[in-house]
């Protein structure tokens, strides 16, 4: 038999074998999980067939060579009979995968880690995946909010970004509809800080390396995870009986605008709690970074990260702190089921800026509403704005107009009852705009479909309530 014929025969046998295995698995009730959750705003992100319950991450990062090594333990529940499933992972090489302790076949296909367990996973079964991986992590150029992902800095690294960042440093089901709890362990050279989400744990040192530990026990969307590594002045305090951890670059003055802004974190969170209901997490905090590539602030859960541009005037910026803290309720505790509803995050957080400004002696919420109403381009929709406008004014400012218009329409008592019901009933979950409309109608006793249509998607200025 010629070599070409032999290769063809082997390939045909392999194809028949794979086809047979697939058909047998499907007959037995097992099939591959989907490789994309179908969200048009983030094509290719997220995976189907399972829900993640918990991530246990242990990573080691050396800024000297920009190399990260990691081990991820992902505990999940199958939502169908699974013959194989995917995790999102970009730019890092996987050396081994096990499922429930048994070696699993794996391959990497672009930003997908494809895992085939030794045996099928039954619908409803709980399973644990362990992944060992390493490499030089990279950034993600989304072109909307700005660069995200894992970015090397002069003194360390920053892992941050929306809607993408998590898959650049650990294997993940990378969509906010699949929230999970986290244990995060970060080992860095002595002298560097390694900040992340949630409650700080024991810090240990050995052989020139320090391990920082963090635990987030409330479900968290993957894009809300962060790592900030470098030379930072870390303040460990407490507020309302919970840890309050803040950090600013070590080179900034202890009395500068950055530290002064973070110093009011607890006070601002307490004010927002009077409007939105109890603060939803077990820790508070904030981190200011110095890298100018971070041109945004992000509501990373329990510990927002603020880019340097918000403090360039040298004056404290309490508005951005109020915005990111408001996200702890709107966007974090109550997360998006789909990215097209992002105004649920940004509209309410922008409105929180108006509420805080009024409380802090500045312009009233009504005055801000009047000014923004006159300046708004009504041709751009707030709901489902399109991937290129996820972070546009229509989402933020027109979203805030919608929130205040709802307040004027239903009255203060019903309005704040709606907000507190939303953050209570949807706590630790996900939601859509339709869910908000349903709740607002139930609480107010009014039909609000036409109202939301006019304020969220209408193309002409809505009639003022």
Buried (B, 14 or more C-beta within 10 A) or exposed (E): EEEEEEEEEEEEEEEEEEEEEBEEBEEEEBBBBBBBBEBEBBEBBBBBBBBBBBBBBBBBBBBEEBEBBBBBBBBBBBEBBBBBBBBBBBBBEBEEBBBBEEEBEBEBEEBBBBBBBEEBBBBEBEBBBBBBBBBEBBBBEBEBBBBBBBBBBEBBBBBBBBBBBBBBBBBBBBBBBBBBBBBBBBBBBEEBBBBBBBBBBEEEEEEEBBBBBBBBBBBBBBBBBBBBBBBBBBBEEEBEEBBBBBBBBBEBEEEBBBBBBBBBBBEBBBBBBEBBBEBBBBBBBBBBBBBEBBEBBBBBBBBBBBBBBBBEEEEBBBBBBBBBBBBBBBBBBBBBBBBBBBBBBBBBBBBBBBBBBBBBEBEEBEEBBBEBBEEBEBEBBBBBBEBEBBBBBBBBBBBBBBBBBBBEBBEEEBBBBBBBBBBBEBBBBBBBBEBBBBBBBEBBEEEBEEBBEBBBBBEEEBEEE
